[in-house]
């Protein structure tokens, strides 16, 4: 069932499940890891996957319930991703290349023929509305979050405004997005700069640092304590000392690809 953030008692849960894209499971701690730090005695499952779109996120949520049987002692939190993404299950694995307009998996012919921001928006609003009904029939507590505002990627298209109005209940089920409250509506520059492999040029990562995720959770009302603050300040300090992607992975070996252990269910 849907749960109000302000009424959370994080100490009561025995399992915590996080779902999303790379803003949920990445090479350094995210919002999900902030909450896991607040619940050190809780069994923690991070199903975040880089490049994942909302169809994958919702599919993985349903699969996880079927496999792991969510119950009244569980907390499930979803952070939805950007809309313009193509998730496909091909040859026994999920393909999640990220933004359809910047990825390298689908060729230009496919993108030019089938990629439509408004179409992706409609698809995902329908999926999220269906998921909203699904949450209300679960025994566990569920909180949906947004990485971006609903009009993102369609902000210059006035024809989506009546669509957003029609899906009012879905929109009201989530607090303001991470991009709005903590990133000033810009993906860059917010993340850490580092060298990718042996490249001489610095790579500007758009993913927020650990403290920005914690700041966001505080802004939307999560009851956070010094337990997560100490952990995340330490992670922030370590991240700032790194100069290459390999160093980041070595310092945070447990934070890469949250779904890596759960890809062979079928």
C-alpha positions as CSV (number, residue, x, y, z in Angstrom):
1,X,0.0,0.0,0.0
2,X,1.1,3.6,-0.5
3,X,2.8,5.1,2.5
4,X,3.3,8.7,3.5
5,X,6.9,9.7,3.8
6,X,6.4,11.7,7.0
7,X,4.9,8.8,8.8
8,X,7.7,6.3,8.2
9,X,9.3,4.4,11.0
10,X,12.4,3.0,9.4
11,X,13.2,0.9,12.4
12,X,10.3,-1.4,11.9
13,X,11.2,-2.9,8.5
14,X,12.9,-6.3,8.0
15,X,13.5,-5.9,4.3
16,X,14.1,-2.8,2.1
17,X,13.7,-3.0,-1.7
18,X,14.9,-0.1,-4.0
19,X,14.0,0.1,-7.7
20,X,15.1,2.5,-10.4
21,X,17.8,3.4,-12.9
22,X,21.4,4.5,-12.3
23,X,20.1,7.1,-9.9
24,X,19.2,4.2,-7.7
25,X,22.0,1.7,-8.3
26,X,25.3,3.2,-9.4
27,X,29.1,3.1,-8.8
28,X,28.8,5.2,-5.7
29,X,26.1,5.5,-3.0
30,X,22.7,6.8,-4.1
31,X,19.5,7.7,-2.2
32,X,18.8,4.0,-1.7
33,X,22.1,3.5,0.1
34,X,21.4,6.5,2.3
35,X,18.2,4.8,3.5
36,X,20.0,1.5,3.8
37,X,22.5,3.2,6.1
38,X,19.5,4.3,8.3
39,X,18.4,0.6,8.5
40,X,21.6,-1.4,9.3
41,X,19.7,-4.4,10.5
42,X,17.4,-4.5,7.5
43,X,17.9,-6.9,4.6
44,X,18.7,-4.6,1.6
45,X,17.9,-5.3,-2.1
46,X,19.0,-2.7,-4.6
47,X,17.4,-3.4,-8.1
48,X,18.6,-0.2,-9.7
49,X,20.1,-0.6,-13.1
50,X,22.0,1.9,-15.3
51,X,20.1,2.9,-18.4
52,X,16.8,1.4,-17.2
53,X,13.5,2.9,-18.2
54,X,10.2,2.8,-16.4
55,X,8.9,-0.3,-18.2
56,X,11.9,-2.3,-16.9
57,X,11.6,-0.7,-13.4
58,X,8.0,-1.7,-13.1
59,X,8.7,-5.2,-14.6
60,X,11.4,-5.8,-12.1
61,X,9.1,-4.7,-9.3
62,X,6.5,-7.2,-10.2
63,X,9.0,-10.0,-10.8
64,X,10.6,-9.2,-7.4
65,X,7.2,-9.5,-5.6
66,X,6.6,-12.9,-7.4
67,X,10.0,-14.2,-6.4
68,X,10.5,-12.7,-2.9
69,X,6.9,-12.2,-1.7
70,X,6.6,-8.7,-0.4
71,X,5.0,-8.6,3.1
72,X,3.9,-6.2,5.8
73,X,7.5,-6.0,7.2
74,X,8.9,-4.7,3.9
75,X,9.5,-1.2,2.5
76,X,9.5,-0.8,-1.3
77,X,10.7,2.5,-2.8
78,X,10.8,3.2,-6.6
79,X,12.5,6.1,-8.2
80,X,11.2,6.4,-11.8
81,X,13.5,7.3,-14.6
82,X,13.4,9.6,-17.6
83,X,10.7,8.7,-20.2
84,X,12.5,8.4,-23.5
85,X,14.0,5.0,-23.0
86,X,13.5,1.6,-24.7
87,X,13.8,-1.5,-22.5
88,X,13.7,-4.9,-24.2
89,X,14.2,-8.4,-23.0
90,X,16.3,-10.1,-25.7
91,X,18.1,-13.4,-25.7
92,X,17.6,-14.0,-22.0
93,X,18.7,-10.6,-20.8
94,X,17.4,-7.1,-20.5
95,X,18.8,-4.4,-22.8
96,X,18.7,-1.0,-21.1
97,X,20.7,1.5,-23.2
98,X,19.3,4.6,-21.6
99,X,18.1,7.7,-23.5
100,X,16.9,6.6,-26.9
101,X,18.3,9.8,-28.5
102,X,21.9,9.4,-27.2
103,X,22.4,5.6,-26.9
104,X,24.2,3.2,-29.2
105,X,22.1,0.1,-29.2
106,X,19.3,1.0,-31.5
107,X,20.3,2.4,-34.9
108,X,19.3,5.7,-36.4
109,X,16.6,4.1,-38.6
110,X,14.8,2.7,-35.5
111,X,15.1,6.0,-33.6
112,X,13.9,8.1,-36.6
113,X,10.9,5.8,-37.2
114,X,9.8,4.9,-33.7
115,X,11.1,7.4,-31.1
116,X,8.6,10.0,-30.0
117,X,8.9,11.9,-26.7
118,X,5.1,12.3,-26.4
119,X,4.6,8.6,-27.1
120,X,7.1,7.6,-24.4
121,X,5.4,10.0,-22.0
122,X,2.0,8.4,-22.7
123,X,3.4,4.9,-22.4
124,X,5.0,5.6,-19.0
125,X,2.1,7.5,-17.5
126,X,-0.1,4.5,-18.3
127,X,2.5,2.1,-16.8
128,X,2.9,4.2,-13.7
129,X,-0.9,4.6,-13.3
130,X,-1.3,0.8,-13.5
131,X,1.6,0.3,-11.0
132,X,-0.2,2.7,-8.7
133,X,-3.1,0.4,-8.5
134,X,-0.7,-2.5,-8.0
135,X,0.9,-0.8,-5.0
136,X,-2.4,-0.5,-3.3
137,X,-2.9,-4.2,-3.4
138,X,0.5,-5.1,-1.8
139,X,1.0,-5.9,1.8
140,X,4.2,-3.9,2.1
141,X,4.7,-0.1,2.4
142,X,5.4,1.5,-1.0
143,X,6.7,5.0,-1.9
144,X,7.1,6.1,-5.5
145,X,9.6,8.9,-6.3
146,X,10.5,10.8,-9.4
147,X,14.0,11.5,-10.7
148,X,12.6,14.2,-13.1
149,X,9.5,16.3,-13.2
150,X,6.6,14.9,-15.3
151,X,7.0,17.4,-18.2
152,X,10.7,16.7,-18.6
153,X,11.6,15.9,-22.2
154,X,8.2,17.4,-23.3
155,X,8.5,20.8,-21.7
156,X,8.1,22.6,-25.0
157,X,5.0,20.6,-26.1
158,X,1.8,22.2,-24.7
159,X,-0.2,19.2,-25.9
160,X,1.0,17.2,-22.9
161,X,-0.6,19.5,-20.4
162,X,-4.1,18.0,-20.6
163,X,-2.4,14.6,-20.4
164,X,-0.8,15.6,-17.1
165,X,-4.1,16.9,-15.8
166,X,-5.8,13.6,-16.8
167,X,-3.2,11.7,-14.7
168,X,-3.6,13.9,-11.7
169,X,-3.8,11.1,-9.2
170,X,-0.6,9.5,-10.5
171,X,1.3,12.9,-10.4
172,X,0.0,13.5,-6.8
173,X,1.3,10.2,-5.6
174,X,5.0,11.4,-5.9
175,X,6.8,14.3,-4.2
176,X,8.7,16.9,-6.3
177,X,11.5,15.3,-8.2
178,X,15.2,15.0,-7.5
179,X,16.0,17.2,-10.5
180,X,13.8,20.0,-9.3
181,X,14.7,20.0,-5.6
182,X,18.3,19.2,-5.6
183,X,19.7,19.7,-9.1
184,X,18.3,23.1,-10.1
185,X,16.7,21.4,-13.2
186,X,20.1,20.6,-14.7
187,X,21.9,17.3,-14.9
188,X,25.2,19.0,-15.3
189,X,27.3,20.0,-13.4
190,X,26.4,18.0,-10.3
191,X,28.4,14.8,-10.3
192,X,32.1,13.9,-9.8
193,X,34.8,14.5,-12.5
194,X,37.1,11.6,-13.3
195,X,39.1,10.0,-16.0
196,X,37.3,7.2,-17.9
197,X,39.8,4.3,-18.3
198,X,43.0,5.8,-19.8
199,X,41.3,8.9,-21.3
200,X,43.3,12.1,-20.7
201,X,40.2,14.3,-20.7
202,X,38.1,14.5,-17.5
203,X,34.6,13.0,-17.7
204,X,31.9,15.1,-16.0
205,X,29.4,12.6,-14.5
206,X,25.9,13.9,-14.2
207,X,24.8,11.6,-11.4
208,X,24.6,13.5,-8.0
209,X,27.1,12.8,-5.3
210,X,26.0,10.9,-2.2
211,X,25.3,14.1,-0.1
212,X,22.9,15.4,-2.8
213,X,20.9,12.3,-2.6
214,X,20.7,12.6,1.2
215,X,19.8,16.3,0.9
216,X,16.9,15.4,-1.4
217,X,15.5,12.7,1.0
218,X,15.6,15.3,3.8
219,X,13.8,17.9,1.6
220,X,10.9,15.5,0.9
221,X,10.5,14.5,4.5
222,X,12.4,11.3,5.2
223,X,13.3,10.9,8.9
224,X,17.1,10.8,8.6
225,X,19.6,10.7,11.4
226,X,23.3,11.0,12.0
227,X,23.6,7.3,11.2
228,X,23.3,8.0,7.5
229,X,24.9,11.4,7.7
230,X,28.2,9.9,9.0
231,X,28.1,7.2,6.4
232,X,27.4,9.5,3.5
233,X,29.9,12.2,4.5
234,X,32.6,9.4,4.6
235,X,31.5,8.3,1.1
236,X,31.5,11.8,-0.2
237,X,35.0,12.3,1.1
238,X,36.3,9.1,-0.5
239,X,34.6,9.9,-3.8
240,X,36.3,13.3,-4.0
241,X,39.7,11.7,-3.6
242,X,39.3,9.5,-6.7
243,X,40.6,10.5,-10.1
244,X,39.6,7.5,-12.3
245,X,36.5,5.3,-12.7
246,X,38.5,2.3,-11.7
247,X,39.4,4.0,-8.4
248,X,35.7,4.6,-7.8
249,X,34.8,1.0,-8.4
250,X,37.7,-0.2,-6.1
251,X,36.5,2.2,-3.3
252,X,32.9,1.2,-3.7
253,X,33.0,-2.4,-4.8
254,X,29.4,-3.2,-3.5
255,X,27.7,-0.4,-5.4
256,X,28.0,-1.5,-9.0
257,X,24.8,-2.6,-10.9
258,X,22.3,-3.3,-8.2
259,X,20.6,-6.0,-10.3
260,X,23.7,-8.0,-11.2
261,X,22.7,-10.9,-8.9
262,X,19.1,-11.0,-10.1
263,X,19.3,-11.2,-13.9
264,X,18.8,-15.0,-14.3
265,X,15.4,-15.5,-12.8
266,X,13.7,-16.8,-15.9
